[in-house]
Amino acid sequence: MTLDETTIRRAIRDRYGQLAKTLNKQDSCCDLSSVESVEGPSEAGQVYAGCGAPVEAAGIKEGEIVVDLGSGGGLDAFRASKLVGESGRVIGVDATPEMIWRSRETAKKYEFSNVDFRLGEIEHVPVDSNSVDVAISNCVINLAPDKGLVFREVYRILKPGGRLAVSDEVAECTVKLDHKDLNAWTECVAGALPEDEYVNLIKEAGFRDVEVKGKTQSCCSQGVASITVTASKPKNT
């Protein structure tokens, strides 16, 4: 049996839709141990499923426009909003309606006036071309069946000279992953690519200065590791 993209997307939305309804942290393929040390609304931390620190890696500055791809409960978006200040803006994009509803409620509760959450797929980002200074993503792109399209979309929305910082899961070459297992897809495993293939997709999208900032073994024991990658869109584009 070959899994089609629609089936994969539906399974992922179902899993993270259920996660959005929880009141406490639950099991995830990604490392939740860092939540306690990360500042942000508790409601966002309860459904946090990141595997790295793209906010720190991005070097976000005051006044910048930031897009968080696969924003989930909004933890990274809220953290980025403090860095851009009142003169900047953060846009969170997520394909799961329940996550968008939850993050909007959190933003309203804590009066985050410079954050906007939009429903949409990261392969078709609901953001204008050449309008963003920084794009971040945390343990989400591995869930996309077409990762090359995601990186081309990021390239499209970034301004010339804009920056990408992404933390994600990659496959260890010695382990054979089951790409037909829906649960493995939703758990950040089946969609993980080898590190060199993942990095090459970023380069093929047109990015320059692509650099792997760090790599750590993830909490998944199924042959994946976490990496953080930074890159930039050429200024003369």
C-alpha positions in Angstrom: 0.0 0.0 0.0 1.2 3.5 -0.9 0.0 6.4 1.2 -1.2 9.4 -0.7 -0.6 12.9 0.4 -4.2 13.5 1.4 -4.3 10.5 3.7 -1.0 11.6 5.4 -2.3 15.2 5.8 -5.6 14.1 7.3 -3.8 11.8 9.8 -1.5 14.6 10.9 -4.4 17.1 11.3 -6.3 14.5 13.3 -3.4 13.8 15.7 -2.5 17.5 16.3 -6.2 18.4 16.4 -6.5 16.1 19.4 -3.3 17.5 20.9 -4.7 21.0 20.7 -7.6 19.9 22.9 -5.4 18.6 25.7 -4.8 20.6 28.9 -1.5 18.9 29.7 1.6 17.9 27.8 1.3 14.5 26.3 3.6 12.1 24.5 5.2 13.4 21.4 8.0 12.3 19.0 9.7 15.6 19.7 11.5 16.7 22.9 9.1 18.3 25.4 11.7 18.5 28.2 12.7 22.0 27.3 9.3 23.5 27.8 9.8 24.2 31.5 12.8 26.5 30.7 11.1 28.3 27.8 9.2 31.5 28.6 5.7 31.8 27.2 2.0 31.3 27.9 1.4 28.1 29.8 -1.5 27.3 27.3 1.0 27.3 24.5 3.6 25.3 26.4 1.0 22.5 27.1 0.8 21.6 23.5 4.4 22.4 22.5 6.0 19.8 20.3 9.3 21.4 19.2 12.7 19.7 18.8 15.0 22.7 18.8 15.4 26.5 19.2 14.9 28.2 15.9 13.9 31.5 17.6 17.3 31.8 19.0 19.1 30.7 15.8 17.2 33.2 13.7 18.6 36.3 15.4 15.3 38.1 15.3 15.4 41.8 15.6 13.0 44.5 16.7 10.7 45.7 14.0 11.0 42.6 11.8 8.2 40.5 10.3 8.4 36.8 11.3 6.5 33.8 10.0 6.3 30.6 12.1 5.5 27.6 9.8 3.5 25.1 11.7 3.0 27.3 14.7 0.9 24.8 16.7 -0.1 26.3 20.1 1.9 29.4 19.3 4.8 29.1 21.8 7.6 30.1 19.4 5.4 32.8 17.8 4.7 34.3 21.2 8.4 34.2 22.0 9.3 35.8 18.7 6.7 38.5 19.3 8.6 39.8 22.3 11.7 40.1 20.1 10.1 42.1 17.3 8.3 44.4 19.7 5.4 46.7 18.9 6.9 47.8 15.6 7.2 44.2 14.3 4.8 41.4 13.6 4.6 37.6 13.9 2.4 35.4 11.7 1.8 31.9 12.8 0.6 29.4 10.1 -0.9 26.0 10.9 -3.0 23.5 9.0 -4.9 22.3 12.1 -8.0 24.4 12.9 -8.0 23.4 16.6 -4.4 24.7 16.9 -5.3 28.0 15.3 -8.3 28.5 17.5 -6.3 27.7 20.6 -3.4 30.0 19.7 -5.8 32.8 18.9 -7.5 32.4 22.3 -4.1 32.5 24.0 -3.1 35.6 22.1 -6.3 37.4 23.1 -6.0 36.3 26.8 -2.5 37.6 27.1 -3.0 40.6 24.8 -0.4 39.7 22.2 -1.4 42.5 19.7 1.5 41.9 17.3 0.7 38.2 16.6 -1.6 36.9 13.9 -2.5 33.2 13.4 -3.6 32.0 10.0 -5.1 28.6 8.9 -3.1 27.2 6.0 -0.7 24.6 4.8 3.0 25.3 4.9 3.2 24.1 1.2 0.8 27.0 0.4 1.6 29.8 2.9 -1.1 32.5 3.2 1.5 35.3 3.1 2.4 37.7 0.3 5.6 37.3 -1.6 8.7 39.2 -0.6 7.0 40.4 2.6 8.8 38.6 5.5 12.2 39.2 7.2 12.5 35.8 9.0 10.8 32.4 8.6 11.1 29.9 11.5 9.8 26.3 11.9 10.1 23.8 14.8 9.7 20.1 14.1 7.1 20.5 11.4 8.5 20.4 7.9 9.4 16.7 8.4 5.6 16.1 8.5 5.1 17.6 4.9 5.0 15.0 2.1 6.6 17.6 -0.3 9.4 19.3 1.6 10.9 20.9 -1.5 7.7 22.8 -2.1 7.7 24.0 1.5 11.2 25.5 1.1 10.2 27.1 -2.2 7.3 28.7 -0.5 9.5 30.0 2.3 11.8 31.4 -0.4 8.8 33.1 -2.1 7.5 34.9 1.0 11.0 36.1 2.3 12.2 39.5 1.3 15.6 39.6 -0.5 18.2 39.1 2.3 15.5 37.4 4.5 16.5 34.5 6.8 15.4 31.0 7.5 15.9 29.2 10.8 14.4 25.7 11.1 14.7 22.9 13.7 13.6 19.5 12.5 14.0 15.7 12.6 16.3 14.0 10.1 16.8 10.3 9.5 20.0 8.4 10.5 21.3 6.6 7.5 21.7 3.3 9.3 18.0 2.9 10.1 15.3 1.9 7.6 12.1 3.9 8.2 8.6 2.6 7.3 7.2 5.3 5.0 3.8 3.4 4.8 3.1 3.7 8.5 0.6 6.5 9.2 1.5 6.6 12.9 5.2 6.9 12.0 4.3 9.9 9.8 2.3 11.7 12.6 5.1 10.9 15.1 7.8 12.8 13.0 9.5 9.6 11.9 8.4 8.3 8.5 8.7 11.8 6.9 12.3 12.4 8.1 14.9 12.7 5.4 18.6 12.0 5.7 20.4 15.2 6.7 22.2 15.8 3.4 19.0 15.4 1.4 17.2 17.8 3.7 19.9 20.4 3.5 20.1 20.0 -0.3 16.4 20.7 -0.6 17.0 24.1 1.1 19.8 24.8 -1.4 17.7 23.8 -4.4 15.0 26.2 -3.3 17.6 29.0 -3.9 18.9 29.7 -0.4 22.5 30.6 0.3 24.7 30.4 3.4 23.0 27.1 4.4 24.5 26.0 7.7 23.7 23.2 10.1 24.1 24.9 13.5 23.7 21.8 15.7 22.6 18.2 15.8 21.4 16.3 18.8 19.9 12.8 19.3 16.1 13.2 19.7 13.9 11.5 22.2 12.6 9.2 19.4 14.4 5.9 19.5 13.5 5.1 15.9 16.5 6.4 14.1 16.0 10.1 13.9 18.0 13.1 15.2 17.3 16.8 15.6 19.1 19.5 13.6 18.9 23.2 13.4 19.6 24.8 10.0 20.0 28.5 9.1 20.0 30.0 5.6 19.3 33.2 3.7 17.7 34.4 0.6 20.1 36.3 -1.7 19.9 40.1 -1.4 20.0 40.6 -5.1 17.0 38.4 -5.9 
